[in-house]
Amino acid sequence: MFDQTVIFLSVGIIALILVIINVFLFIYSYKANKKIDILLEKGKVKDFKDIFLTQKEKNDDLGRQIKEAFLKIENLDKISEKTIQKVGLIRFDPFNEMGGKQSFALAMLDDKNNGFVMSSLFVKEGNRVFAKIVKNGKSEYVLSNEEIEAINKALKI
């Protein structure tokens, strides 16, 4: 009698465990099916091949867009090397007789320190403007102290 009770009790426990596992698996499969339905556009039956091909097309399109973006960035980098990137401005009085520092020296350089320095001398009789080429941060023309200071300011020396 003891053996039959133990056997019935063991079978009952095993059956209860199997019922609990079945309930868990039913809930899990229900949730998984809900997620699949969302993936399949809310219940519209689609072939997984169609889903895969659609996703592949989207990925290919994104890949093309990324390549185009990188090409544009490379082109912008090349262009930006030749644009004015460094500016130095110095205002001064050339003859210490006129106030207001109306004269100036303006240096404008690209990434490779090429560009120009422009000076404007304001005197009673009028205004004089000079421009000098700058290559590699230097000029083959004689530079005033203010022009040198403007170039150094542009170079941040």
C-alpha positions, 0 to 999 in steps of 0.5 A: 500500500505504501508503494502504491501511494508513493507511485500515485503521489509521484505520478501526480507531482510529475503530472502537475509539473507537466501541466505547469510547463504546458501553461508556461509554454502556451503563454510563451508561444502566445507572446511570440506569436503576437510579436510575429504578427506585429512583424508581419504587419498586424496579421497580414500573412507574408512569406518570410522570403518576402520579409527577408527580401524587403529587409535586404532592399532596405539595407542595400538602400541604406548602404548606398546612402551611407556611401554617398554621404561619405563621398560628399564628406570627402569632397567637402574635406577637399574643398575646405582645404582651399577655403579661408580658415584662419583670420587675423585682424589688427587695428592700428594708428599708422602715424600716431596722429589720428585717433580711433585706430582706423587703419588695419591689417587683415590676414586670411589664410587657408588650411595650408597657410596660403592666402593674403594679407590686406592693409588699409592705411587711413590718413587725413588725405585718404585711404590706401589699401595694399594686398600681399600674397602669403604662401606657407605663412610667409610673404615674398613682399616686405611686410609691416609689423602690423601685417606680420602680427595679423599673419601670426594672429591668423596662425595663432603664433 
